[in-house]
């Protein structure tokens, strides 16, 4: 397993609103990992805003956009769902469903205006909610004598490795999480630091979340 399994997604489920030429656009977004979850969310939001002019949607499931779908829900073909999906893909976001609800304000936007409005609704919602990088990491467990802890702690801090847990017994048992690709180098460094007096046990694999700066999605 490698960095190919890391991906960007929204920080949490949320919503944001835009008003464009008196039309109100409400973008609701959710993390979804299956098409069933996506469809359930779409139905929930469509029911909530059943009085709206349109409830358009798009979703992308899987780290390689394995399952995608978009709907214009009565808007001119290609002016809503596809722009929403493209907005998600341009930001490299995965496992997300977005429903953009429109309350018509009486002023027609034209095809180009609709495409921009629905695309911007998604981008605006993402910026309001925030983005995280979900990184697949391996738990590494090892013990060090009390008199060597400061050296190990300094190494871990210098290399920005977070200590997830410490247990105090005869020695100090340390739990850290590492990117899959960083395991071997960290083991090697710690073994050298402690002159070989160390052994490692693998714990669980899990996704941990790291915040991502706005407008920096393409570099992740």
Beta strands, then each sheet from edge to edge (+ up, - down):
strand 1: 7-10
strand 2: 14-20
strand 3: 23-31
strand 4: 54-61
strand 5: 67-71
strand 6: 96-103
strand 7: 131-144
strand 8: 163-168
strand 9: 172-179
strand 10: 201-211
sheet 1: 1+ 7- 9+ 8-
sheet 2: 1+ 7- 10+
sheet 3: 2+ 3- 6+ 4- 5+
end
